Amino acid sequence: MMIFSNSLAKYEEQVLRDKLAFLGSLKVFSEWGFFLLNKLYFSLDSKKYYFGTTIAKEGDPCTQVFIVKSGYFKVICTCLY
């Protein structure tokens, strides 16, 4: 049982390092150190959206920031000149 626990801990540690490396690769967070990236990571919610899902509509109050790790998104807005 101890070997499994150690292997699982090493795996989880590697997953965390990979996720922190991803956040650190984003220009906005590139100068952040491990401590701040770690705090940021644990305050994030990871979500998956299916193709065609509307996440926010124009005029909705801004309550979230989205980081797209993979996939595509489309922004549609009405320009009033």
N, CA, C and O of each residue as an XYZ file, in Angstrom:
324
protein
N       0.828     -1.200      0.000
C       0.000      0.000      0.000
C       0.866      1.255      0.000
O       0.499      2.263     -0.605
N       2.008      1.200      0.672
C       2.888      2.353      0.760
C       3.448      2.726     -0.615
O       3.584      3.910     -0.925
N       3.775      1.724     -1.444
C       4.319      1.980     -2.775
C       3.270      2.696     -3.632
O       3.598      3.634     -4.358
N       2.020      2.259     -3.549
C       0.938      2.895     -4.298
C       0.765      4.339     -3.860
O       0.609      5.223     -4.703
N       0.791      4.596     -2.560
C       0.631      5.957     -2.042
C       1.753      6.858     -2.531
O       1.505      8.000     -2.917
N       2.989      6.355     -2.521
C       4.126      7.145     -2.993
C       4.004      7.432     -4.481
O       4.279      8.546     -4.926
N       3.594      6.432     -5.251
C       3.435      6.615     -6.692
C       2.335      7.623     -6.993
O       2.492      8.467     -7.876
N       1.236      7.542     -6.277
C       0.131      8.469     -6.458
C       0.559      9.888     -6.091
O       0.231     10.839     -6.801
N       1.280     10.030     -4.999
C       1.757     11.345     -4.577
C       2.687     11.944     -5.628
O       2.594     13.134     -5.928
N       3.579     11.137     -6.187
C       4.490     11.624     -7.228
C       3.706     12.036     -8.475
O       4.016     13.055     -9.094
N       2.706     11.260     -8.842
C       1.875     11.582     -9.995
C       1.138     12.905     -9.771
O       1.138     13.771    -10.646
N       0.515     13.062     -8.611
C      -0.233     14.282     -8.301
C       0.698     15.493     -8.264
O       0.316     16.585     -8.687
N       1.899     15.305     -7.766
C       2.884     16.378     -7.732
C       3.263     16.798     -9.155
O       3.389     17.989     -9.439
N       3.443     15.827    -10.041
C       3.780     16.130    -11.435
C       2.629     16.841    -12.137
O       2.861     17.768    -12.914
N       1.402     16.425    -11.879
C       0.229     17.070    -12.466
C       0.176     18.528    -12.018
O      -0.066     19.417    -12.833
N       0.400     18.777    -10.732
C       0.399     20.142    -10.206
C       1.509     20.956    -10.864
O       1.274     22.095    -11.267
N       2.702     20.403    -10.982
C       3.811     21.121    -11.626
C       3.470     21.472    -13.068
O       3.779     22.570    -13.530
N       2.834     20.543    -13.781
C       2.441     20.799    -15.171
C       1.420     21.929    -15.254
O       1.516     22.786    -16.133
N       0.456     21.940    -14.358
C      -0.578     22.970    -14.376
C       0.002     24.339    -14.004
O      -0.388     25.356    -14.579
N       0.930     24.364    -13.046
C       1.578     25.619    -12.678
C       2.467     26.118    -13.812
O       2.570     27.324    -14.038
N       3.109     25.195    -14.525
C       3.939     25.568    -15.669
C       3.068     26.184    -16.769
O       3.475     27.146    -17.421
N       1.872     25.627    -16.972
C       0.950     26.198    -17.962
C       0.587     27.625    -17.578
O       0.668     28.529    -18.410
N       0.188     27.837    -16.328
C      -0.175     29.189    -15.889
C       1.014     30.134    -16.033
O       0.852     31.271    -16.476
N       2.208     29.671    -15.662
C       3.408     30.495    -15.772
C       3.784     30.804    -17.207
O       4.504     31.771    -17.459
N       3.313     30.004    -18.153
C       3.621     30.239    -19.567
C       2.748     31.345    -20.160
O       3.049     31.853    -21.241
N       1.681     31.720    -19.476
C       0.815     32.797    -19.950
C       1.477     34.134    -19.639
O       1.940     34.361    -18.521
N       1.520     35.004    -20.621
C       2.244     36.269    -20.480
C       1.828     37.048    -19.229
O       2.677     37.609    -18.536
N       0.556     37.081    -18.947
C       0.064     37.854    -17.807
C       0.601     37.332    -16.464
O       0.716     38.092    -15.502
N       0.927     36.040    -16.404
C       1.430     35.437    -15.164
C       2.907     35.060    -15.232
O       3.427     34.436    -14.307
N       3.588     35.430    -16.313
C       4.950     34.933    -16.558
C       5.968     35.365    -15.504
O       6.982     34.690    -15.321
N       5.724     36.457    -14.821
C       6.680     36.917    -13.808
C       6.283     36.505    -12.393
O       6.955     36.863    -11.426
N       5.213     35.767    -12.278
C       4.774     35.307    -10.969
C       5.649     34.143    -10.519
O       6.054     33.312    -11.333
N       5.933     34.086     -9.249
C       6.685     32.977     -8.693
C       5.787     31.804     -8.334
O       4.568     31.849     -8.496
N       6.431     30.756     -7.842
C       5.723     29.526     -7.491
C       4.600     29.789     -6.496
O       3.494     29.277     -6.674
N       4.856     30.571     -5.461
C       3.867     30.811     -4.403
C       2.591     31.424     -4.973
O       1.488     30.960     -4.684
N       2.750     32.479     -5.792
C       1.558     33.134     -6.351
C       0.839     32.250     -7.368
O      -0.391     32.208     -7.395
N       1.598     31.547     -8.200
C       0.966     30.635     -9.162
C       0.200     29.536     -8.432
O      -0.888     29.144     -8.855
N       0.765     29.048     -7.348
C       0.111     28.015     -6.544
C      -1.200     28.543     -5.957
O      -2.221     27.858     -6.002
N      -1.171     29.754     -5.409
C      -2.398     30.357     -4.859
C      -3.441     30.551     -5.956
O      -4.624     30.276     -5.758
N      -2.987     31.030     -7.117
C      -3.901     31.228     -8.237
C      -4.535     29.910     -8.644
O      -5.753     29.824     -8.798
N      -3.715     28.884     -8.819
C      -4.215     27.581     -9.254
C      -5.312     27.066     -8.321
O      -6.345     26.581     -8.784
N      -5.092     27.169     -7.026
C      -6.071     26.615     -6.080
C      -7.301     27.504     -5.915
O      -8.251     27.129     -5.227
N      -7.287     28.683     -6.545
C      -8.490     29.519     -6.507
C      -9.289     29.412     -7.813
O     -10.355     30.014     -7.940
N      -8.772     28.647     -8.779
C      -9.447     28.485    -10.067
C     -10.411     27.307    -10.053
O     -10.242     26.349     -9.300
N     -11.419     27.403    -10.899
C     -12.325     26.285    -11.160
C     -12.070     25.830    -12.592
O     -12.059     26.646    -13.513
N     -11.868     24.556    -12.774
C     -11.665     24.005    -14.109
C     -13.006     23.533    -14.646
O     -13.726     22.779    -13.991
N     -13.328     23.990    -15.849
C     -14.603     23.610    -16.463
C     -14.380     23.240    -17.914
O     -13.480     23.764    -18.571
N     -15.201     22.341    -18.405
C     -15.196     21.986    -19.818
C     -16.540     22.393    -20.394
O     -17.588     22.190    -19.781
N     -16.486     22.971    -21.587
C     -17.705     23.377    -22.268
C     -17.795     22.633    -23.593
O     -16.781     22.387    -24.247
N     -18.987     22.285    -23.975
C     -19.207     21.597    -25.241
C     -19.359     22.612    -26.364
O     -19.754     23.754    -26.132
N     -19.044     22.188    -27.573
C     -19.153     23.028    -28.757
C     -20.542     23.656    -28.820
O     -21.555     22.978    -28.651
N     -20.566     24.950    -29.062
C     -21.834     25.657    -29.204
C     -22.400     26.199    -27.905
O     -23.432     26.869    -27.914
N     -21.748     25.924    -26.798
C     -22.234     26.408    -25.504
C     -22.005     27.910    -25.386
O     -20.898     28.386    -25.638
N     -23.033     28.660    -25.006
C     -22.890     30.087    -24.742
C     -22.441     30.244    -23.294
O     -23.110     29.783    -22.369
N     -21.306     30.898    -23.114
C     -20.745     31.067    -21.777
C     -21.182     32.393    -21.165
O     -21.480     32.465    -19.973
N     -21.220     33.428    -21.973
C     -21.651     34.746    -21.520
C     -22.290     35.469    -22.693
O     -21.958     35.224    -23.852
N     -23.200     36.352    -22.375
C     -23.875     37.129    -23.407
C     -23.495     38.595    -23.266
O     -23.202     39.079    -22.173
N     -23.505     39.282    -24.390
C     -23.212     40.712    -24.371
C     -24.164     41.414    -23.406
O     -25.374     41.194    -23.442
N     -23.609     42.249    -22.556
C     -24.408     42.974    -21.573
C     -24.442     42.311    -20.210
O     -24.820     42.947    -19.226
N     -24.049     41.037    -20.131
C     -23.978     40.365    -18.828
C     -22.907     41.032    -17.974
O     -21.876     41.451    -18.501
N     -23.130     41.139    -16.661
C     -22.074     41.682    -15.803
C     -20.854     40.753    -15.818
O     -20.995     39.531    -15.858
N     -19.682     41.336    -15.788
C     -18.441     40.559    -15.813
C     -18.144     40.047    -14.404
O     -17.790     40.822    -13.515
N     -18.292     38.745    -14.212
C     -18.057     38.154    -12.899
C     -16.941     37.115    -12.917
O     -16.568     36.589    -11.868
N     -16.404     36.814    -14.106
C     -15.390     35.769    -14.235
C     -14.374     36.143    -15.303
O     -14.628     36.983    -16.165
N     -13.237     35.507    -15.223
C     -12.216     35.573    -16.263
C     -12.018     34.153    -16.755
O     -11.982     33.221    -15.951
N     -11.890     33.969    -18.058
C     -11.721     32.639    -18.624
C     -10.324     32.493    -19.203
O      -9.830     33.384    -19.894
N      -9.700     31.376    -18.919
C      -8.423     31.000    -19.519
C      -8.713     29.768    -20.355
O      -9.097     28.727    -19.823
N      -8.530     29.882    -21.658
C      -8.804     28.761    -22.559
C      -7.513     27.973    -22.730
O      -6.543     28.458    -23.313
N      -7.519     26.752    -22.211
C      -6.327     25.910    -22.296
C      -6.250     25.193    -23.638
O      -5.164     25.047    -24.200
N      -7.366     24.756    -24.146
C      -7.388     24.110    -25.453
C      -8.763     24.295    -26.067
O      -9.751     24.529    -25.371
N      -8.802     24.188    -27.366
C     -10.065     24.339    -28.063
C     -10.183     25.705    -28.712
O      -9.192     26.415    -28.885
N     -11.395     26.059    -29.064
C     -11.658     27.290    -29.788
C     -12.797     28.035    -29.117
O     -13.645     27.447    -28.445
N     -12.791     29.354    -29.319
C     -13.911     30.153    -28.846
C     -14.167     31.276    -29.844
O     -13.302     31.629    -30.646
N     -15.341     31.813    -29.777
C     -15.728     32.880    -30.690
C     -16.376     33.984    -29.873
O     -17.250     33.730    -29.043
N     -15.937     35.213    -30.119
C     -16.515     36.373    -29.446
C     -17.357     37.121    -30.462
O     -16.878     37.513    -31.526
N     -18.611     37.311    -30.115
C     -19.537     38.045    -30.988
C     -20.050     39.229    -30.203
O     -20.566     39.077    -29.096
N     -19.908     40.401    -30.772
C     -20.434     41.589    -30.080
C     -21.042     42.554    -31.088
O     -20.726     42.535    -32.278
N     -21.909     43.383    -30.576
C     -22.548     44.420    -31.384
C     -21.744     45.694    -31.232
O     -21.542     46.174    -30.116
N     -21.287     46.238    -32.331
C     -20.507     47.473    -32.289
C     -21.453     48.644    -32.521
O     -22.131     48.707    -33.546
N     -21.496     49.553    -31.585
C     -22.349     50.740    -31.703
C     -21.465     51.952    -31.952
O     -20.733     52.388    -31.064
N     -21.533     52.487    -33.149
C     -20.715     53.658    -33.494
C     -21.584     54.881    -33.581
O     -21.088     55.972    -33.860
